[in-house]
Amino acid sequence: MKIAFPSPEFDATVAAVCHGSATDVDMSALNMLLRNNPSARDEYLLRIELHSRLASDPDLFSQAVNAADNRRLPGIGVRDGQKILGLNPTVPTRRSLLAPALAVAACLMLVAGAVWTLWFKPSAVRRGATSTAVAMLTRTVDAHWDQGAKSMRVGGALEPGRLRLESGLAQVVFYSGARMVIEGPTELQLVSPLEAVCPAGRLLLEVPPPARGFRLKTSQLNVVDLGTSFGIDATRGQTALHVFKGKVEFSASTLAKQFLGEGRAAVVQGGAPPRLMAANSDVFTPMFEFQQRSMASEAYRYEQWQFASAQLNRDPSLLVRFDFENPGSKDWTLRNTTERNRSVQEATVVGCVRAEGRWREKQAIEFQSVNDRVRLAVPGAFEALTLSAWVCVKGLDRQFNSLFMSDGFDPGTLHWLIRGDGVLGLTVFGPGNGKFQILASPPAMTLDKLGMWQHLTVVIDGKARQVVHYVNGLPVSHHPLKFGPPFRIGSAELGNWNARSGPDPAPTLIRNLSGSLDEFELFSRALNDAEVRELYAKGKPDV
Amino acid sequence: MSTDSARRFGDSNATQQRFLSLFLRSEREIFRYVAALVPNVTDAEDIVQQTALTLWEKFDAYDLAQPFTPWACRFALNKARQWIERRQRWQTLLDHGLAEELAQRRQELQPEFELRLKHLEGCLGKLPDGQRSLVEGYYFERVDIETLAKRSGRSAAASYKMLQRIRHALQLCVEGQAKPEVA
C-alpha cells in the first residue's frame, strides 16, 4: 500500500494513528511517506501537535469547566480573565500523569505518603505559570541570604524585587537566557527578564544572543550588554566594569554613552570621567569557576553531544554511524543512525555486554571475550575514508587489538587496530594479492590512557595519498600512502576480526579488543584537521 | 546521598518539592514530545508516566543549572524507544530513523506551531455545541469512544470520523487566524 499526499487516505491514516486504530499496513505506508516527503512529514507533525495539545492542555477547555453546569452558555466571548480553574477547588481538573507514577516512586522509596498527597494537586502548580517571575535561582554554593528575605530555594522562581546574598555564590538565570553569578555580599534588584540593578556587590553576567540588550544598573553606571560576558564590582561610591568577551555600552549621569570592548575595564567614581584599564579577572575567579562547573556537568555534556549527533547524522558523507544508544534488546542489532546514506542499515552484535559510556546516561558495548564482535557489511568503493571511534581500552591483551577490520586480506580493504605496544596501526591492502602497507603511529595508547575514553581517528586520503592518525582531535602521525584508491570495507568487524582462516587460528590472528566502544563513524571522505578536532570537541566527556 | 548532593538538594522533602514543581511545569511539553512519536493519548500517557518514575530516580543527576524540559525529554525519548521496541505496529511506523527525524523536526517547527496554535482556544469556542461536547468528552473528560458514541447516537466509527473532521476544522480555523497576524 502506498499513501499519496495530500489525499483522503493520508487524512484517514493520520487520524487512525491518533486514535490508536491504525493497522500495520497503515503504519508501514505512513512511515514510507513521511520519510520521503518533507511536506507530508511537516503536515503530519502539525496535526499531531494539534491533537496532543487538545489532549494535554486543560486550559483550552476552561470555558467548558466554568460553564460545566450550564452548557447553554454560548462558547464565544468568554475571555482569558475568566480562567479560574485552579482557584476553584470544586472544579474538576484532569489528573496529572505524575500522580500514579509518583505514588509508585513514593512506595519504592518508602517516603511518607502524606508528603506526596500534598503534591497531588497539580492545578495549584499549573496556575503558577501565570506568575510574574523574571528569573530562576538555579544553583548555589554556601549561600546565605538576608534574614528578611523570603525563602530562597534552588529551582525556585524569582519575581521582580530585591534580594541580598550575604555570603556564598548563587546563579540566577533570567528568563531571557542571561546567566548571572553573584558573590555575597551583593544586593540585587530584579526588574525584568532583561534588566537588573546592583547597588553594591560583585557579579558576573553572561548574555547569550537572545538576551542581548540586557541592562544592568549600579549606583554610578548603566550598562547595556551587546552580547558578552562581563563582570561588575560595585560599591555605593564606585563601580568597576570588566568586559571579558564581546562588548558593552555604558553611560553615567554625567557621561555620554561609551563602548567598552573585550579585555577592557572602566572604573567610575562620582562624577569623574571613567578610568580605563585592562580587564582583571582575578576578583571574579570564584565566579568563573562556579560558572564552569555548571557547564561541565555531565547532563549538560551529554545533552550537547546529542544535539551535535543529530547534526552529524545529516552529513551526506557519513556512511555509517553507531551511537550505541539503543542496542536492540531482542536481536542485538545496532541501527545505523545516518540519515543520508542507507546502504548500511544495521550491524549485528555478537556476544558483548552493555556498559556505561562517556556519561552515566550514555550506553556503550564492551568487548571482553574472543567471540565478542560487531559485524557489518559496507558495500562500495571509495576514494577516501575516515574512521572515527570513542573507545575505552581496558588492556592491550593481544598483539593486535582490533578497532575496525575488514574480513581477511582482500585488495583495497583496511585493518584499523591498536598494537600491543600502544601503536595505532592501519594496514591498507594493495590491489594485488599479498601487497599491503602498514602505517603505524608512534605509541599513542600509553598506559595512562587505559581505562579512559579516547577519541581515535584515522583518515585515508586517496587523492593526497596520505594517512593521518589522530588521538583526541590532534594528529599524531602523517604517512605517505603507497596505494591509491579505490578503498573498500566490505564485510568487517568492530572490536574483532574475522581472519577467514581455519578452525585453529594462530595467536596473531586472534585480535579481539578488550574495552568499550560508545560511538563509531565511517565517512566516505577525508576529514581535515579542523573537522576531526571538532568531532572530538563535541564528544569529549568533560570540558 | 553524598554531602555534596545533600547540600545541593537540602533535605529530601525539598527535593521532592523541587522535582514536582519542575516536572509539573514541564509535563505538558514532555507529553507532546512523546505524542509526536506515539500520538495515541493513552499510550503516550503511559510513556510519560514511566518517564516520570525514571526522572525521579535520576533526579540526583540533574544539574539544576540546566533547563529541565530538555533533560526530561531525553529520558522520555529513551522510554518511548523502549516502549516502541515492544510494539511491532509502532515500530513499523517509526522505523528507519523516522522517530529521530520527527523529534528533531518538531523541535525546528516549534515556533511555527506556537504561532498557529495560539488560536486554538478561540477556535474551539467557535465549534457548534454538538462538536464541542464530543471534543471535550474525548480530550478533556477522557470518556471512551463507545460511551461518547452512545451519548450522541452515532456509531463508534462515525464518532472517530467526526473527531477527525473537527480537528480538520480546527486546523483550518487556526491557520486562517494565524495568517493575517492580527493577535
Interface residues (C-beta under 8 A of the other chain):
Chain A: D11 A12 A15 V17 C18 H19 G20 S21 A22 T23 D24 M27 S28 L30 N31 L34 R35 R41 D42 L45 L46 R47 I48 E49 L50 H51 S52 R53 L54 A55 S56 D57 P58 D59 L60 F61 Q63 A64 R71 G75 I76 G77 V78 R94 S96 L97 L98 P100 A101 L102 V104 A105 V111 V115 W116 W119 P122 V125 R126 G128 A129 T138 R139 V141 R153 V154 G155 Q171 V173 S294 M295 S297 E298 A299 Y300 Y302 E303 Q306 A310 N313 N326 G328 S329 K330 R335 T337 E339 R342 Q345 R360 E361
Chain B: R7 R8 F9 G10 S12 N13 A14 Q16 Q17 R18 L20 S21 L22 F23 L24 R25 E27 R28 F31 R32 A35 A36 P39 N40 V41 T42 D43 A44 E45 V48 Q49 Q50 A52 L53 W56 E57 K58 A61 Y62 D63 L64 A65 Q66 P70 W71 R74 N78 R81 Q82 E85 Q88 R89 W90 T92 L93 L94 D95 H96 G97 L98 E100 E101 L102 Q104 R105 R106 L109 F113 R116 L117 L120 E121 L124 G125 K126 L127 D129 R132 S133 V135 E136 Y139 F140 R142 I145 Y160 K161 L163 Q164 R167 H168 L170 Q171 V174
